[in-house]
Each structure stands twice: as C-alpha cells, then as structure tokens.
Amino acid sequence: MTDTATISPCQSCGACCAYSRNWPRFTIEDDAALDLIPAQFVNERSSGMRCEGERCTALVGRVGEATSCAVYAVRPEVCRVCMPGDAECAMARRRYGLPPLQAD
C-alpha cells in the first residue's frame, strides 16, 4: 500500500516538463553536473534538455495522469527550482487544463 501523503503531485502531472522546449535550459550547472545527464537527453547545442516538440525527452508517462523523470537524480537546476504550486507550475498546468495546486 502506498502512502499518498509522500507522493509528490508532480507524479500525476508533468506539465512543467512538457510546457516549452525553451524552459529546460541549463543555467548554473557546472560541467561535472552536466556530464551526469545522459547525452541522449541533452539538446544538440548542449544548452538544455532535449525535447520532442515542447516535451522534455526525460519525461516518462502521460501529462496529467502519471509521470516520472528518467534523470530525476541528475536533473538540471531549472527542474529543481520549479515547485508544486508556484507561478511556473500554475502556468504549465493551465496549458494542460489542470487545476492549480496550492503552493507549499
């Protein structure tokens, strides 16, 4: 039995990871951190995550239903700072017709 109190709302969303190919940009990561991200998930300019359309290729699952990140442990800073319920989250969820979350 799963403890629903410990499940992140992100695992049933994923909208931020499918919002814009321009969003998952590398910013403050150093070369060592970037080297941890598997090359198949890095775009051709090495400036951010590879996307298919607007969706990050590391996003697994269906937006709004069940999702996960294939590189969660080594995801870039831009992915780490997007928090459930923040302005970016609300904007991405709105695009997919999902209700806003309460910010923690």
C-alpha positions in Angstrom: 0.0 0.0 0.0 1.4 3.4 -1.0 1.4 6.3 1.5 -0.3 9.1 -0.5 1.0 11.7 1.8 4.5 11.1 0.5 3.6 11.1 -3.2 4.5 14.4 -5.0 1.7 16.0 -7.0 4.3 16.1 -9.8 4.0 12.4 -10.3 0.4 12.9 -11.5 1.2 16.0 -13.6 4.4 16.5 -15.6 3.0 19.7 -17.2 6.1 21.7 -16.4 8.2 19.2 -18.3 6.0 19.4 -21.4 5.4 23.2 -21.4 8.1 24.6 -23.6 11.3 23.4 -25.3 12.9 26.7 -24.2 12.2 26.0 -20.5 14.6 23.2 -19.6 17.8 25.4 -20.1 21.0 24.8 -18.3 22.0 27.8 -16.3 24.2 27.5 -13.2 25.2 23.8 -13.6 28.9 23.2 -13.7 30.5 20.8 -16.3 30.7 18.0 -13.8 26.9 18.2 -13.1 26.1 18.3 -16.8 28.3 15.3 -17.5 26.0 13.3 -15.3 23.0 13.8 -17.5 22.9 11.0 -20.2 23.8 12.5 -23.6 20.6 11.3 -25.2 18.7 13.7 -23.0 20.8 16.8 -23.8 20.0 19.0 -26.8 22.3 19.4 -29.8 23.6 22.8 -28.5 24.3 21.3 -25.1 22.3 24.3 -23.7 19.4 22.3 -22.2 17.4 19.2 -22.2 16.4 17.6 -25.5 12.8 18.0 -26.3 10.4 16.4 -28.8 8.0 19.2 -29.6 7.6 21.0 -26.3 8.1 17.9 -24.2 11.4 17.0 -22.4 12.6 13.6 -23.6 13.3 12.7 -20.0 9.6 12.9 -19.1 8.1 9.4 -18.8 4.3 8.9 -18.8 1.2 10.9 -19.6 0.8 14.5 -18.6 -2.0 14.9 -16.1 -2.1 11.2 -15.3 1.2 9.6 -14.2 4.7 10.9 -14.9 8.3 10.5 -13.8 11.7 11.8 -14.8 14.2 9.5 -16.4 17.1 11.6 -15.0 15.5 12.8 -11.7 18.6 12.3 -9.6 20.7 14.4 -12.0 18.1 16.8 -13.4 19.3 20.3 -14.1 18.7 23.2 -11.7 15.8 24.7 -13.7 13.9 21.4 -13.0 14.9 21.5 -9.3 13.5 25.1 -8.7 10.1 24.6 -10.2 7.9 23.8 -7.2 4.4 22.4 -7.0 2.0 25.4 -6.9 4.5 28.1 -7.9 3.9 30.5 -10.8 5.6 28.3 -13.4 3.7 25.3 -12.2 0.4 27.1 -12.4 1.2 28.4 -15.9 2.1 24.9 -17.2 -0.9 23.2 -15.5 -3.2 25.8 -17.1 -1.9 25.0 -20.5 -3.0 21.4 -20.0 -6.3 22.3 -18.4 -5.2 21.1 -15.0 -6.4 23.0 -11.8 -3.7 25.0 -9.9 -2.0 23.4 -6.9 -1.6 25.1 -3.6 2.0 26.3 -3.1 3.8 24.7 -0.1 
